[in-house]
Each structure stands twice: as structure tokens, then as C-alpha cells.
């Protein structure tokens, strides 16, 4: 049933891409040649409490982590708002940010907040304003593995760091065996897969390793993979596919990909009383500790990757929708606000848990709705 649902959602996204004859609009830029005539005639109160504003096609790209959530959001929104087509391409956070900074898209999805130099660059595109980070969806980064005959695998941060830095090469290594005393671990080569593209998932995964296993992980967190060796694939879909088909494989990707592909996931020994499973509820416990460290309308969050709270799964990410706080193009602003208003609403957030994501904490969601309403 979950695989069928994923296929249906993918079909919706492909259908949005295939819409013909739609007016292609970009959101932020220095020129406004529309004369204000593209926004359509007023608003319509649509089914499911979605308020439809504007018309045409909204282009967006970025995070593949939020793809399954975005597919469902787009499906629900387009069912209510017939005059708007959302075309979201899950190209990866790095590529999404670059397209937004080039003025090609209405908004970008990113699993990492904008860097200071990216904020500066955004001011060239969003005249009179700047790019801001609006958290929209959270969730666990699962560590998926494929080792025949091994279930309920437990690892800790230090062991994970050594596996992904190619310092532990066999599944029956003593460090793994110590954490899995009842498991029959095979003398099988570990095949660790990482993302080949610049990825916010990689950035958050390496932030976790740096925060919790600094001595075994000498690399600074980044969207691009830094250690040498290992194997790579493009996007969360690519690395999860490799794990599914390769005995001995291990990688990191959003829980929704593990669920859809029926991939076993690692339980983490965090120092709590029991190993913690990657679930939406457990990720929510960790994300609840997040603090807003952005200023003004920017709602960038600081996550606590080193939490040892009972039942809190620490390898988490929050996907931001990056948009201009002001200076957005008049022809795309109404539709952008309409869509993001739905996404941040209780209706939009309530669909996330069944997909393996974690809804935003209520206090943060309220601030996001206020920020969306103020976009100009």
C-alpha cells in the first residue's frame, strides 16, 4: 500500500511537470513587466480550507528530502486551485539554492539554512529584500542497511563515523559486534554509499557525526561529501535504491525512502536507556529541542544533534522553503503565498506523519504562518 501511494504521488508530480501551455513565472527578480495583470481575479475559498490566490505555473526546486511531502502537498493544492500548477523538481538542496539565486524559481527547498554569502547573493535577485528560511517539514534521516539475516541492527555515532570514513570495512568488525551481541554478523564487506550531489541531507548527517563523534570524524559538515572512498549515487532515491539492491550496503536518507522501499534501518545507541529507532515521533522529540537562531522573518533553526533525551532520534533535518521576504515578483507572489500558507497550515502539516515526516512543533509552525502572511 505504501509503495502504491508513493507511485501515485510520483505520478502527480510528473503530471504537474507535463502541464502544457502554462505561463512560466519566476518569483524574484529586478524586473516586473507584468503590469500586475497575471494574478487573476481575486481569491477563492477552496475545498479543504485552501485559499486560492493567483494563477499560472510556479517553478520550484531543491531538497529531495521533502519530495514525498511535496508530492502530496502539490496534489492537494492543485485539486483545490485549478488555475495554479506547481512544478517542484527534487534536484537537491544545493542545486535548488543556485536556481533560486539565479531568479529561476519561485522558491527553493533546502535542508540547510542559507549561508551568509547566499543571503548576500539573494539581495541581487530579490530587490529590496533578501532570501529567508522558512522551516516547513522535519523528519529523521534514517541509516538504512542491507545485510541478509541481520535485523534490529544497533550502531552508535563513533561506529557510524568509522564506517562512513572507511575505517570499519567488515560487518563482523568487533566494534559492530559489541553493539549487537545476539546478532550473527557475516564476514561481508561493508559498502557505504553517500550522496554524489550537494545535499542538505549530507550536511545534516555530517553535522550529527561531527557533533557526536568528533574524534572519529575529522571533517567539517558540508553539503558535499568530503571523505575519500566509498560509493556514491545521486539523490535520496539513488542511494536508497543502491541499498535495496546491494547486500552489505549502508547509507543515509529520509525515513520515507526506507519505508517505501522496505529497507531496514539502524537503531541508534545515543546514551539513552535504550537504542532509538528512526520514527517520526522519535524525530519530533529531538526537533522539539530546536531553537530559532534566525533574525527578523528568517526562521533558521539550530538542531541539537547530540541529544540523549529518552526516545529522541538525533539524526534529523528540517527542510526550509527559501523565499524572498519582500521584492518577490508581483505575478508569482499571490500563488506562492497561497501554496506556502496551505503547506504551513494545520491541514498541510497533518498529512506528514503518515509519510514518515515530522510535523513542525506548534510554536514554530505559528511563526512560519505569520512570516508567510507577511511576504511581499
Kinemage of the C-alpha trace (Angstrom):
@kinemage 1
@onewidth
@group {chain A} dominant
@subgroup {mainchain}
@vectorlist {calphas} color= white
{ca unk a 1} P 0.000 0.000 0.000
{ca unk a 2} L 2.811 2.462 0.859
{ca unk a 3} L 4.608 1.711 -2.409
{ca unk a 4} L 1.373 2.237 -4.345
{ca unk a 5} L 0.851 5.533 -2.590
{ca unk a 6} L 4.379 6.643 -3.480
{ca unk a 7} L 3.762 5.742 -7.122
{ca unk a 8} L 0.531 7.749 -7.120
{ca unk a 9} L 2.324 10.744 -5.631
{ca unk a 10} L 5.130 10.490 -8.194
{ca unk a 11} L 2.537 10.413 -10.956
{ca unk a 12} L 1.017 13.614 -9.631
{ca unk a 13} L 4.414 15.339 -9.657
{ca unk a 14} L 5.136 14.153 -13.191
{ca unk a 15} L 1.692 15.328 -14.240
{ca unk a 16} L 2.455 18.777 -12.886
{ca unk a 17} L 5.680 18.889 -14.891
{ca unk a 18} L 3.842 17.877 -18.034
{ca unk a 19} L 1.277 20.668 -17.901
{ca unk a 20} L 1.378 22.358 -21.291
{ca unk a 21} L 0.594 25.898 -22.278
{ca unk a 22} L 1.052 27.177 -18.714
{ca unk a 23} L 2.613 30.535 -18.127
{ca unk a 24} L 6.098 30.007 -16.669
{ca unk a 25} L 6.784 32.522 -13.950
{ca unk a 26} L 9.753 33.187 -11.735
{ca unk a 27} L 9.308 34.690 -8.330
{ca unk a 28} L 12.158 37.009 -7.506
{ca unk a 29} L 13.936 39.494 -9.740
{ca unk a 30} L 14.670 43.080 -10.503
{ca unk a 31} L 12.201 43.475 -13.358
{ca unk a 32} L 8.431 43.386 -13.207
{ca unk a 33} L 6.987 43.565 -16.702
{ca unk a 34} L 3.657 42.074 -15.817
{ca unk a 35} L 1.815 45.280 -15.067
{ca unk a 36} L 0.151 43.337 -12.279
{ca unk a 37} L -2.123 41.618 -14.732
{ca unk a 38} L -1.178 37.967 -14.083
{ca unk a 39} L -2.564 37.374 -10.656
{ca unk a 40} L -6.121 36.553 -11.662
{ca unk a 41} L -9.378 37.880 -10.418
{ca unk a 42} L -9.368 37.789 -6.660
{ca unk a 43} L -9.334 34.824 -4.270
{ca unk a 44} L -11.491 31.759 -3.996
{ca unk a 45} L -12.198 29.769 -0.840
{ca unk a 46} L -11.493 26.202 -1.948
{ca unk a 47} L -12.076 22.735 -0.554
{ca unk a 48} L -10.021 21.719 2.461
{ca unk a 49} L -9.680 25.315 3.679
{ca unk a 50} L -7.201 26.123 0.910
{ca unk a 51} L -7.447 29.751 -0.158
{ca unk a 52} L -6.504 30.053 -3.847
{ca unk a 53} L -4.714 33.203 -4.993
{ca unk a 54} L -3.116 33.903 -8.367
{ca unk a 55} L -2.763 31.639 -11.393
{ca unk a 56} L -0.172 30.165 -13.749
{ca unk a 57} L 2.740 27.829 -13.082
{ca unk a 58} L 5.041 28.116 -10.085
{ca unk a 59} L 8.521 26.715 -10.565
{ca unk a 60} L 10.444 25.476 -7.538
{ca unk a 61} L 13.305 23.063 -6.966
{ca unk a 62} L 15.685 21.739 -4.345
{ca unk a 63} L 15.564 19.255 -1.487
{ca unk a 64} L 14.826 15.671 -2.426
{ca unk a 65} L 14.238 15.014 1.283
{ca unk a 66} L 10.836 16.680 1.096
{ca unk a 67} L 9.876 15.166 -2.281
{ca unk a 68} L 7.229 12.783 -0.935
{ca unk a 69} L 5.710 15.534 1.217
{ca unk a 70} L 5.828 17.980 -1.674
{ca unk a 71} L 4.144 15.475 -3.993
{ca unk a 72} L 1.163 15.218 -1.640
{ca unk a 73} L 1.024 18.944 -0.934
{ca unk a 74} L 1.038 19.657 -4.662
{ca unk a 75} L -1.670 17.073 -5.303
{ca unk a 76} L -3.958 18.501 -2.620
{ca unk a 77} L -3.314 22.121 -3.556
{ca unk a 78} L -3.809 21.647 -7.298
{ca unk a 79} L -7.023 19.718 -6.682
{ca unk a 80} L -8.380 22.818 -4.952
{ca unk a 81} L -6.714 25.517 -7.054
{ca unk a 82} L -7.351 24.667 -10.704
{ca unk a 83} L -5.676 27.798 -12.066
{ca unk a 84} L -2.285 27.129 -10.455
{ca unk a 85} L 0.239 24.468 -11.403
{ca unk a 86} L 3.128 23.696 -9.049
{ca unk a 87} L 6.243 22.248 -10.685
{ca unk a 88} L 8.687 21.138 -7.987
{ca unk a 89} L 11.873 19.383 -9.109
{ca unk a 90} L 13.782 17.451 -6.389
{ca unk a 91} L 17.227 18.371 -7.719
{ca unk a 92} L 18.928 18.509 -4.307
{ca unk a 93} L 19.325 21.398 -1.879
{ca unk a 94} L 22.488 22.822 -3.453
{ca unk a 95} L 21.043 22.925 -6.961
{ca unk a 96} L 17.770 24.361 -5.665
{ca unk a 97} L 19.506 27.225 -3.897
{ca unk a 98} L 21.514 28.032 -7.016
{ca unk a 99} L 18.390 28.171 -9.190
{ca unk a 100} L 16.688 30.448 -6.670
{ca unk a 101} L 19.730 32.741 -6.564
{ca unk a 102} L 19.614 32.898 -10.363
{ca unk a 103} L 15.992 34.037 -10.227
{ca unk a 104} L 14.715 30.933 -11.985
{ca unk a 105} L 12.292 29.708 -9.321
{ca unk a 106} L 9.580 30.972 -7.000
{ca unk a 107} L 11.133 29.269 -4.000
{ca unk a 108} L 13.749 26.669 -3.172
{ca unk a 109} L 13.627 23.678 -0.867
{ca unk a 110} L 16.768 23.292 1.242
{ca unk a 111} L 17.680 21.013 4.126
{ca unk a 112} L 20.215 23.587 5.286
{ca unk a 113} L 19.685 27.250 6.015
{ca unk a 114} L 21.155 29.816 3.664
{ca unk a 115} L 24.803 30.688 4.280
{ca unk a 116} L 25.656 34.367 4.868
{ca unk a 117} L 27.159 34.673 1.389
{ca unk a 118} L 23.986 33.163 -0.101
{ca unk a 119} L 21.852 35.694 1.756
{ca unk a 120} L 24.035 38.455 0.314
{ca unk a 121} L 23.694 36.985 -3.170
{ca unk a 122} L 19.915 36.769 -2.798
{ca unk a 123} L 19.706 40.552 -2.441
{ca unk a 124} L 20.762 40.841 -6.084
{ca unk a 125} L 17.729 38.793 -7.114
{ca unk a 126} L 15.117 39.880 -4.575
{ca unk a 127} L 15.407 43.646 -4.918
{ca unk a 128} L 14.712 45.465 -1.673
{ca unk a 129} L 14.637 42.231 0.316
{ca unk a 130} L 16.582 39.023 0.885
{ca unk a 131} L 16.146 35.279 0.968
{ca unk a 132} L 14.792 33.879 4.222
{ca unk a 133} L 14.495 30.352 5.605
{ca unk a 134} L 11.005 29.098 6.454
{ca unk a 135} L 11.017 25.625 8.074
{ca unk a 136} L 8.175 23.506 6.670
{ca unk a 137} L 8.847 19.844 7.341
{ca unk a 138} L 11.057 17.843 9.653
{ca unk a 139} L 11.975 14.235 9.904
{ca unk a 140} L 14.543 11.604 10.687
{ca unk a 141} L 17.474 10.809 8.472
{ca unk a 142} L 17.387 7.039 8.608
{ca unk a 143} L 20.523 4.956 8.291
{ca unk a 144} L 19.357 2.182 6.018
{ca unk a 145} L 21.236 -1.079 5.609
{ca unk a 146} L 21.008 -4.338 3.682
{ca unk a 147} L 22.682 -7.250 5.446
{ca unk a 148} L 20.989 -10.572 4.829
{ca unk a 149} L 19.842 -12.247 8.031
{ca unk a 150} L 20.511 -9.235 10.259
{ca unk a 151} L 17.587 -7.407 11.836
{ca unk a 152} L 17.417 -4.749 14.567
{ca unk a 153} L 20.992 -3.569 13.960
{ca unk a 154} L 22.295 -1.149 16.587
{ca unk a 155} L 25.102 1.339 15.906
{ca unk a 156} L 26.436 4.388 17.713
{ca unk a 157} L 27.889 7.639 16.406
{ca unk a 158} L 31.525 6.571 16.682
{ca unk a 159} L 30.920 3.327 14.786
{ca unk a 160} L 28.907 5.116 12.104
{ca unk a 161} L 31.672 7.673 11.660
{ca unk a 162} L 34.264 4.941 11.161
{ca unk a 163} L 32.029 3.038 8.733
{ca unk a 164} L 31.463 6.085 6.532
{ca unk a 165} L 35.147 7.056 6.750
{ca unk a 166} L 36.113 3.539 5.601
{ca unk a 167} L 37.854 2.726 8.899
{ca unk a 168} L 35.486 -0.196 9.577
{ca unk a 169} L 35.243 -2.397 6.490
{ca unk a 170} L 33.529 -5.648 7.511
{ca unk a 171} L 30.106 -6.264 9.036
{ca unk a 172} L 31.565 -8.608 11.665
{ca unk a 173} L 34.001 -5.965 12.928
{ca unk a 174} L 34.410 -6.149 16.730
{ca unk a 175} L 33.013 -2.617 17.179
{ca unk a 176} L 29.757 -3.629 15.478
{ca unk a 177} L 29.672 -6.997 17.224
{ca unk a 178} L 29.996 -5.319 20.629
{ca unk a 179} L 26.774 -3.387 19.985
{ca unk a 180} L 24.943 -6.449 18.598
{ca unk a 181} L 25.863 -9.345 20.885
{ca unk a 182} L 22.967 -11.577 19.799
{ca unk a 183} L 23.319 -10.976 16.049
{ca unk a 184} L 25.018 -13.328 13.605
{ca unk a 185} L 27.099 -10.816 11.711
{ca unk a 186} L 28.536 -12.038 8.390
{ca unk a 187} L 32.122 -11.732 7.185
{ca unk a 188} L 30.847 -9.373 4.491
{ca unk a 189} L 32.395 -6.227 3.061
{ca unk a 190} L 30.606 -3.007 4.015
{ca unk a 191} L 29.586 -0.914 1.023
{ca unk a 192} L 28.913 2.591 2.283
{ca unk a 193} L 27.019 4.832 -0.130
{ca unk a 194} L 26.977 8.625 0.074
{ca unk a 195} L 25.302 11.342 -1.998
{ca unk a 196} L 27.118 12.398 -5.182
{ca unk a 197} L 25.209 15.693 -5.368
{ca unk a 198} L 25.381 18.607 -2.955
{ca unk a 199} L 22.798 17.704 -0.366
{ca unk a 200} L 21.285 19.158 2.758
{ca unk a 201} L 20.793 15.565 3.908
{ca unk a 202} L 24.563 15.082 3.745
{ca unk a 203} L 25.052 18.381 5.577
{ca unk a 204} L 22.775 17.334 8.444
{ca unk a 205} L 24.153 13.788 8.602
{ca unk a 206} L 27.725 15.077 8.856
{ca unk a 207} L 26.658 17.683 11.436
{ca unk a 208} L 25.446 14.769 13.559
{ca unk a 209} L 28.738 12.885 13.119
{ca unk a 210} L 30.791 15.987 13.927
{ca unk a 211} L 28.706 16.819 16.998
{ca unk a 212} L 28.766 13.309 18.446
{ca unk a 213} L 31.949 11.607 17.170
{ca unk a 214} L 34.424 14.422 16.670
{ca unk a 215} L 37.498 12.263 17.246
{ca unk a 216} L 36.437 9.761 14.601
{ca unk a 217} L 35.031 12.318 12.152
{ca unk a 218} L 37.709 14.926 11.312
{ca unk a 219} L 35.679 16.593 8.548
{ca unk a 220} L 33.672 19.780 8.756
{ca unk a 221} L 29.961 19.391 7.933
{ca unk a 222} L 29.074 20.283 4.361
{ca unk a 223} L 26.557 19.625 1.604
{ca unk a 224} L 29.305 17.983 -0.467
{ca unk a 225} L 30.745 14.658 0.760
{ca unk a 226} L 34.348 15.124 1.966
{ca unk a 227} L 35.843 11.718 2.885
{ca unk a 228} L 37.599 9.822 0.125
{ca unk a 229} L 36.458 6.368 -0.918
{ca unk a 230} L 33.078 4.754 -0.591
{ca unk a 231} L 30.458 4.686 -3.318
{ca unk a 232} L 28.027 7.364 -4.392
{ca unk a 233} L 24.651 7.853 -6.036
{ca unk a 234} L 22.521 10.831 -6.944
{ca unk a 235} L 19.752 11.956 -4.619
{ca unk a 236} L 17.969 10.156 -1.810
{ca unk a 237} L 16.269 7.975 -4.402
{ca unk a 238} L 19.637 6.936 -5.790
{ca unk a 239} L 21.329 5.943 -2.529
{ca unk a 240} L 18.244 4.178 -1.174
{ca unk a 241} L 17.956 2.217 -4.430
{ca unk a 242} L 21.567 1.095 -4.098
{ca unk a 243} L 20.987 -0.089 -0.536
{ca unk a 244} L 17.880 -2.014 -1.544
{ca unk a 245} L 19.710 -3.962 -4.254
{ca unk a 246} L 23.176 -4.388 -2.702
{ca unk a 247} L 23.918 -6.909 0.043
{ca unk a 248} L 26.340 -5.321 2.503
{ca unk a 249} L 25.234 -1.765 1.710
{ca unk a 250} L 24.551 1.089 4.111
{ca unk a 251} L 23.587 4.706 3.510
{ca unk a 252} L 21.632 7.656 4.903
{ca unk a 253} L 18.345 9.010 3.576
{ca unk a 254} L 14.978 10.223 4.753
{ca unk a 255} L 12.750 7.718 6.524
{ca unk a 256} L 10.104 7.941 3.795
{ca unk a 257} L 12.528 6.324 1.337
{ca unk a 258} L 13.241 3.483 3.749
{ca unk a 259} L 9.536 2.951 4.350
{ca unk a 260} L 8.614 2.961 0.662
{ca unk a 261} L 11.436 0.579 -0.274
{ca unk a 262} L 11.071 -1.680 2.806
{ca unk a 263} L 14.682 -1.064 3.861
{ca unk a 264} L 15.818 -1.995 7.379
{ca unk a 265} L 17.033 0.952 9.455
{ca unk a 266} L 19.628 1.225 12.197
{ca unk a 267} L 18.674 1.848 15.825
{ca unk a 268} L 20.986 4.387 17.442
{ca unk a 269} L 22.737 3.970 20.751
{ca unk a 270} L 22.609 7.600 21.887
{ca unk a 271} L 23.455 7.028 25.525
{ca unk a 272} L 19.789 6.871 26.497
{ca unk a 273} L 18.473 3.823 28.343
{ca unk a 274} L 17.613 2.016 25.089
{ca unk a 275} L 18.594 2.291 21.407
{ca unk a 276} L 16.365 4.691 19.494
{ca unk a 277} L 14.552 3.801 16.282
{ca unk a 278} L 14.154 6.217 13.371
{ca unk a 279} L 10.468 7.170 13.551
{ca unk a 280} L 8.522 10.371 13.034
{ca unk a 281} L 7.579 10.527 16.707
{ca unk a 282} L 11.154 9.994 17.863
{ca unk a 283} L 12.431 12.636 15.457
{ca unk a 284} L 9.781 15.046 16.738
{ca unk a 285} L 11.195 14.643 20.255
{ca unk a 286} L 14.580 15.800 19.002
{ca unk a 287} L 13.239 18.584 16.770
{ca unk a 288} L 11.230 19.910 19.735
{ca unk a 289} L 14.588 20.946 21.226
{ca unk a 290} L 15.368 23.167 18.201
{ca unk a 291} L 15.906 26.870 18.775
{ca unk a 292} L 15.275 29.667 16.281
{ca unk a 293} L 18.590 31.365 15.538
{ca unk a 294} L 17.475 33.404 12.523
{ca unk a 295} L 16.663 37.087 12.855
{ca unk a 296} L 13.601 39.028 11.756
{ca unk a 297} L 11.436 36.948 9.442
{ca unk a 298} L 14.211 34.394 8.974
{ca unk a 299} L 13.342 31.282 10.990
{ca unk a 300} L 16.510 29.202 10.606
{ca unk a 301} L 16.735 26.603 13.377
{ca unk a 302} L 19.582 25.246 15.474
{ca unk a 303} L 19.096 21.498 15.997
{ca unk a 304} L 20.508 19.517 18.896
{ca unk a 305} L 22.221 16.578 17.181
{ca unk a 306} L 23.772 15.390 20.434
{ca unk a 307} L 20.557 14.935 22.397
{ca unk a 308} L 20.415 11.994 24.776
{ca unk a 309} L 16.777 12.505 25.713
{ca unk a 310} L 14.811 9.298 26.105
{ca unk a 311} L 13.300 8.218 22.813
{ca unk a 312} L 14.751 11.164 20.869
{ca unk a 313} L 16.212 10.239 17.482
{ca unk a 314} L 19.034 12.734 16.896
{ca unk a 315} L 19.803 12.442 13.158
{ca unk a 316} L 17.162 14.839 11.957
{ca unk a 317} L 16.752 17.509 9.379
{ca unk a 318} L 14.365 20.352 8.785
{ca unk a 319} L 13.599 21.348 5.212
{ca unk a 320} L 13.210 25.059 4.592
{ca unk a 321} L 11.333 26.778 1.824
{ca unk a 322} L 13.640 29.627 0.831
{ca unk a 323} L 11.789 32.677 -0.473
{ca unk a 324} L 12.226 36.439 -0.552
{ca unk a 325} L 10.895 38.317 2.461
{ca unk a 326} L 9.966 41.146 0.075
{ca unk a 327} L 10.684 42.095 -3.506
{ca unk a 328} L 9.045 38.964 -4.925
{ca unk a 329} L 7.627 39.326 -8.425
{ca unk a 330} L 4.044 40.519 -8.411
{ca unk a 331} L 2.887 37.846 -10.843
{ca unk a 332} L 4.037 34.948 -8.675
{ca unk a 333} L 3.646 36.319 -5.167
{ca unk a 334} L -0.096 35.543 -4.682
{ca unk a 335} L 0.249 31.901 -5.757
{ca unk a 336} L 3.456 31.447 -3.760
{ca unk a 337} L 1.825 32.771 -0.604
{ca unk a 338} L -1.295 30.701 -1.218
{ca unk a 339} L 0.679 27.475 -1.592
{ca unk a 340} L 3.009 28.091 1.354
{ca unk a 341} L 0.041 29.131 3.508
{ca unk a 342} L -1.514 25.716 2.872
{ca unk a 343} L 1.765 23.873 3.469
{ca unk a 344} L 2.269 25.578 6.849
{ca unk a 345} L -1.370 25.186 7.898
{ca unk a 346} L -2.696 22.537 10.243
{ca unk a 347} L -4.159 20.762 7.207
{ca unk a 348} L -0.823 20.780 5.407
{ca unk a 349} L 1.156 19.637 8.431
{ca unk a 350} L -1.320 16.929 9.422
{ca unk a 351} L -0.574 14.796 6.341
{ca unk a 352} L 3.149 14.481 7.095
{ca unk a 353} L 3.265 11.783 9.742
{ca unk a 354} L 1.810 9.058 7.521
{ca unk a 355} L 4.600 9.767 5.019
{ca unk a 356} L 7.350 9.314 7.594
{ca unk a 357} L 7.929 13.012 8.281
{ca unk a 358} L 7.659 15.022 11.484
{ca unk a 359} L 5.255 17.985 11.559
{ca unk a 360} L 6.634 21.272 12.833
{ca unk a 361} L 6.306 21.981 16.566
{ca unk a 362} L 3.221 24.145 17.094
{ca unk a 363} L 5.137 27.235 18.254
{ca unk a 364} L 7.430 27.182 15.215
{ca unk a 365} L 4.542 26.489 12.815
{ca unk a 366} L 2.726 29.577 14.138
{ca unk a 367} L 5.749 31.767 13.417
{ca unk a 368} L 6.063 30.302 9.919
{ca unk a 369} L 2.419 31.151 9.147
{ca unk a 370} L 2.994 34.714 10.311
{ca unk a 371} L 6.110 35.010 8.132
{ca unk a 372} L 4.300 33.643 5.048
{ca unk a 373} L 1.449 36.096 5.541
{ca unk a 374} L 3.929 38.983 5.585
{ca unk a 375} L 5.728 38.088 2.326
{ca unk a 376} L 5.717 40.960 -0.138
